[in-house]
């Protein structure tokens, strides 16, 4: 059987701030969005909180209306703010209980060619079980599976599932499987907490038990760790380290529960030698498929961007018994932008510019004699 992981960076729609070609433009928007969302969620708003909210609303283009270029402030009931004809926004709410609503990122469609190239990658990898990172929702994944995959002559999967995670942007981890590999038990860890009450997982560590034709079950732990994209380095590193440590705990518990065929996979947003991933990569007996003798990295050690060593951030980690069943593996890059001076790898003819790439990530796959 073949399992794979692929960060699709959204299938149909993506936050407008994340769609900008220049990440330096989108990053401040996402940082301001995250900071304002945190403040709006507090039970009591101090005067300092209110001043900061006003600053962030201006940054997000909300000084004149609830709809900004990149975000939308939904106010259903109660009173959050006033906008005088002259002067700054005035925060009138004393805390979260005084108003009902939400702050949301505005979406924009993924380009049609990028969408089709994403489908081509998924079809050409030919996985029996595929972990998909940054999926909007199960209905979106189902529609992509039944409508877009056939449009590029790819075979749709028989089962798809997404468990809604913690990310307000709607980028979750999902799974797609063939008929002979139905999904069994599922577990979510969205409510796992740090000592300060903050959720451990930015998205989720979703557990899926997969039944195989041989009768041997496979347990997948799907992950998308905290990115380095916004927030301080120290904060981001600490969050990823906590996530890695918790996944290591879950893995060890499942081994103790009697599972022997376990794969931990997804986008970990850090490199193999990083301190953040050490609890998972060094603190367990899990083995990275990149280290198997039959694995072909295609001449490049990374999985993201131009696939240099410092961009090795997508993983398939296997329990020792499962690692012993590996027969082949590799990185599929035909949908990823190859650079131009010179091009590093062959791509689909439809990948004519970076915006047409299926994703900034390449897919990673492994074959198992299971």
N, C-alpha and C positions, 0 to 999 in steps of 0.2 A: 504494500500500500504506500501511497505518497501523501505526506502532509507538507503544508507550506504555510508561510506567513507573509503578509503583504500589507504595508501601510498605504492605503488607497488615497489618503488625503481628501476624503469625501467623494461621494459617488455622483450626486446631482447638484447639490448646493453647498457652498462653503462661505463662511463668514467673510464679508467684503474686506475686512482688515487683513485677513489671512490670504486673500486673493491678490493683493498688491504685488507687483513684480519686485519692488524694492522692499525687503523686509524691514529696513530702517524706518520706513513710513508706517508699517503695520504694527511694529512692536510697541511704540508708545500708546497706541489706541488700546491694545490688549492689556497693557499694564494699567492704564487708567480705568478701563472697564472692570478689571479684577479688583482694583482698590476701591472703586465706587460701590461695587456690588457688596464688598465686605462691610463697608460703612453703612450702607442701606439696610443690611441684615441685622444690625445691632439693636438690642432691645431699648437702649437709651441713647439719644444723640446729645453729646456735649456741645458746647458752643464751638470748641475747636473742631469737633467732627463736622459741624454744619459749615464752618468756613472751608474746610477741606472738600466737602461735597460740592460746594459752589465752584471751587477751583477745578475740580475734576469734570464737572458738568460743562464748564467752558472749554476745557480741553477736548471734550467729546462732541462739541458743537450743539449743546442742548440749551444754550442761554436764551434762545428765542422761541423754541418749540420742543415738544417731546420727541420729535423725530430728528436725529442728527444724521450726518453722512454715513456713519458706521454703526450707530446704536439706536435703539428704540426704548424709550421709557414708557412703560404701560402703567397707567393709573386707573384702577377700576373703581375704588371707593376710598373715602377718607380724603385727607388733605396732607400732601407731602410738601408742596412748595407754592410760592406765588412769584409771578414775573411782573414787577412794577413797570410802568411805562418808562421810568427813569431809574437807573441804578441796577445793582446786582440782583440776582435770584435771591429770594428769601426762603429758607427752609422753615416751614411752619410746624412740621411734625415734631413731637418730642421723642418719638421712637418708632420702632417697626410696627407696633400694634395700632398706630394712628392712621395707617393707610394700607390699602391692598393693591398690589401690582408687582411689576418686575422690571428689571433692566435686561435687555436682550441685544445680542449682536445681530445686525442686519445681514441677511444672506444675499449672495449673488450666484447665478448659475455657473457651474464649471463649464469650460468651453466644450463644445460638442466633440471636437477631435480628441481632446484629453479624455473625455468620458469614454469614447470608443476605444482609445488606446488602453485605458484601464481594463476594459472588457477583454481586449485582445490578450493582455498579460494573463488575466485570470483564466481565460480559455486555454492559452498555450502552455501554462504551467502544468495543466492536467492533474491537479491534485484531487485525491479522493476526499481529503479533509483539509479545508483552508481556513486559517485564521485571518480575519480582516480587521485592520486597525483604522480608526477614524471613519467609522460608518455612522451616518446620521441617525438611523433608526431601523427597526425591523421592517416596517412597511416600505421604507426606501430600499433596503437591501433586497426585499422580495420583488419589488418592481424592477430593479436593476437586473436581477437574476432572470426574470421572465420576459423582459422587454429588450434590454440592451445586449445581453450575451447572445441571444439568437440573431440579433442584427449584424453581428460580426462573425457568424457561423460558429460560435462557441456553444457548448452543451450546457444548459442550465443545471444547477444542482437540484437535488430532490428535497433537501432540508436546509433551511436557513434560520438562524436565531441571533437575536441581539438582546442583551439585558441592559436596560437604561442605566447609565452610570452617573458619576458625580460632576461631569464637565458641563458647565452652562452652555458651551458652544455646540453641544450635540455631537461630540466626536467620541464614539463608543467603540468597544471591541465586539466583534461578532464572529460567527462561524457559518460555514457552508459545507455540506457533506453530500456524498453520493448515496444512492438508494441502499447499497450494501453496508453503509456505515451510519446507521441511524443514531440520533442523539438520545442518550439516556438521562441519567440524573444531572441536574444543573445546580450550581451553588453560586451565590453572589457574595462579595465582600465589600459592598459599598458602605456598610455601616461600621466597618473596622475603624477604630479611633486611636489617635495619638493620645498621650497623657493630657494634653491641653484641650481635648475634645474635638480637634480637627480631624476630618476623615483622612485615613492613611493614603488611600488611593485617589489619584487625580481623576481616574476613570473608574476602573474596577480591576480586580483579579478574578475574572470569571472562570469557574470550573465547569468543564463539560466532560461527561463520560461518554465515550464513543464505543458502540458495539461493532465488532468486526466479524467478517464471515467465518473466521477461524474459531470464534467463540472467546477469544482473548480480548478483554476490554482495554481501552486506551483512555487515560485520563489526561486532559489538556488543561493547563492553567494559562489563560490568555491575559496579556498585560500590555499596558501603554504607560510607561513611567513618566514622571514630571519632566517637562522639557527644559532646556537651557534658554529658551527664547525670551522669557521675561521673568522679572523678579531678580533679586541679588543672587550671585553665584553661591554664596554660603547657604542661603535659604533653599535654593533649588537642589544643591548637592545633598543637603540634609534630608530633604523630602524624598529624593530618590533612594538614599541609603535606608530610610525607614521603610520604603516600599519594598526594596530588595530584601531587607531583613524579615518583613512579614511574609513575603512569598516563600522565603527559605523555611520559615516556621510551618507554613501550610504544607509545603512539600514534605517536610520531615514527618508531619502528622499523618499525611496520606500514606507514606511508606509504612508507618506504624500501624495504620488501618488495614494494611495488607495489599495495597496497590504496588505493583512492580513496574508497570509500563506507564511512565509519566513523562509528558513533555511540557516544558515551560517555554512559552514562545511569545513573540511580539516585538514591539519597539521599546527598548529600554532606555533610549536617549542618552547613552553613555558608552564609553569604550571598555574593552575587557580588562584593562589594567587600572581602571578608576577605583578610588576608595569607595565611591557610592555603591558600586555593584559588588564589592568584595563579599558582603554577607551571603550573596547568592552564588557567585562564581567561585569563591574560595572557601566559603563556609559550608558548602554541601558537596555531595558526590556527583552532582549533575555535571554532564559533559557537553561542551559546545560542539555541534556538528561540524563547525569549521575545522576542528582538530582531528577529524576522522581521516584516515588514509585515503578513503575513496571520495572525499569531498573535493570538488573542483570550484575554486573561487573565481575562475575566469581570468586570472592574472591580476586581480585587484583585491586587496584585503578588506575593503569597506562595502557598505550596503546603501549609503546615502550620498547624494550629490555626485561628485566625481569619484567616489568610492576609494578615497585614500584611507590609510590606517586609522586616522583620527575621525573617520566617519563610519566606523563599524559600530552600528547602533541597533541593528535588527538581529534577533537571535532565535535559534531553536536549540534549547538545552534538553538533554535526554537523561533519564535515569540510567544507571550502569547496565541493567538488563536490556533496556531498550536500545542503548547505544551499541550493544553487541549484535543487534539485529540490523544495523545500517548496512545497506548494499551500495548506495550512491547518494550524492547530494550536490547541490550547486546554488549559484546565484543567477537569477534570470533578469537581464538588464535591457532587453529589447525595447521596453517602454520608457526607459530613463534617458534623459538628455545626456549625450556622450561627450559634451564639450565640443570645441571646434578647432583647436590648434595643438595636435590633430584630434580627430574623433577617437575616443578610446575603445568603443565597441560598436558593433552593428546594431541598428535600430530599425523599427518599422519605417517604411517610407513616409508614413503619416506624421512621424515625429520630426517636423521641419523646423521647429523653433522650441525654445524652452517651455512656452505656454502650452504646447501640444503634448508635452510629456504626460504619461499616465500618472506619474507621481515623482517626487524627488527621491523616493525610496525604490530600491530594487526588491524583487521577491526572493525569498530564500526557501528552498525545498529540500526534502530528504526522503529517500525510499527506504522502507523497512520490510524485512522478511517476517511479517506478522500475520 
